[in-house]
C-alpha cells in the first residue's frame, strides 16, 4: 500500500553514470508492486522481487523512483 507520507526518494547520479538498484531480499515481502510499476527492471523470483539489471537506463529512472517509493516495506535500494 502506498504511503504518501513516506520520505521522498531522490535519484541522483554523477553525470554520465546510471543509478543502481537492488532489492533487499530479507526485507521484501513479495508484494509485487515494483513489478507492476516497472516490469522492465523488476521480476519475481519465487516469493521475492529481483532486479533484471542493476544499472538503470536513464529513461527508466522515474519509473524506478515510483517503484521504490511505492514499496510497502522499502525493500528497493537506490544507489
C-alpha positions in Angstrom: 0.0 0.0 0.0 1.4 3.4 -1.0 2.1 5.7 1.9 2.2 9.4 0.7 3.8 10.5 4.0 6.9 8.4 3.5 10.2 10.2 2.7 10.7 11.1 -0.9 13.5 9.2 -2.7 15.9 11.3 -4.6 17.5 9.7 -7.6 20.8 11.4 -8.5 23.7 10.2 -10.4 27.0 11.6 -11.5 26.9 12.9 -15.0 27.2 10.1 -17.4 26.6 7.4 -14.8 23.5 5.4 -14.3 21.9 4.9 -10.9 21.9 1.4 -9.5 19.2 -0.5 -7.8 18.9 -3.7 -5.8 16.2 -5.4 -3.7 16.8 -6.3 -0.1 15.6 -9.8 -0.2 15.4 -10.0 3.6 13.0 -7.1 3.7 10.9 -7.9 0.6 7.5 -9.4 1.3 6.7 -10.2 -2.3 4.0 -7.5 -2.7 4.9 -7.3 -6.5 4.2 -3.5 -6.6 7.6 -2.9 -8.1 6.9 -5.5 -10.9 3.6 -3.8 -11.6 5.2 -0.3 -11.7 8.4 -1.1 -13.6 8.3 -4.6 -15.2 11.3 -3.6 -17.4 13.6 -3.8 -14.3 11.8 -5.9 -11.7 10.6 -9.5 -11.7 9.6 -12.1 -9.1 12.0 -14.9 -8.1 9.9 -17.1 -6.0 8.3 -15.1 -3.2 10.6 -12.1 -3.5 11.3 -9.4 -6.1 14.6 -9.2 -8.0 16.1 -6.8 -10.4 16.7 -7.7 -14.0 19.6 -5.4 -14.3 21.5 -3.4 -11.7 22.2 -0.3 -13.8 19.1 1.7 -14.5 18.8 3.2 -18.0 18.1 7.0 -17.9 14.7 6.6 -19.5 13.5 4.4 -16.6 14.7 6.4 -13.7 11.3 7.9 -12.9 9.6 4.5 -13.0 12.3 3.2 -10.6 11.7 6.1 -8.3 7.9 5.4 -8.3 8.6 1.7 -7.7 10.9 2.4 -4.8 8.5 4.9 -3.1 5.6 2.5 -3.7 7.3 -0.5 -2.0 5.3 -1.0 1.3 8.5 -2.2 3.2 11.1 0.0 1.4 13.0 -3.1 0.1 14.2 -1.3 -3.0 17.7 0.2 -2.5 18.6 3.0 -4.9 22.3 4.0 -5.1 
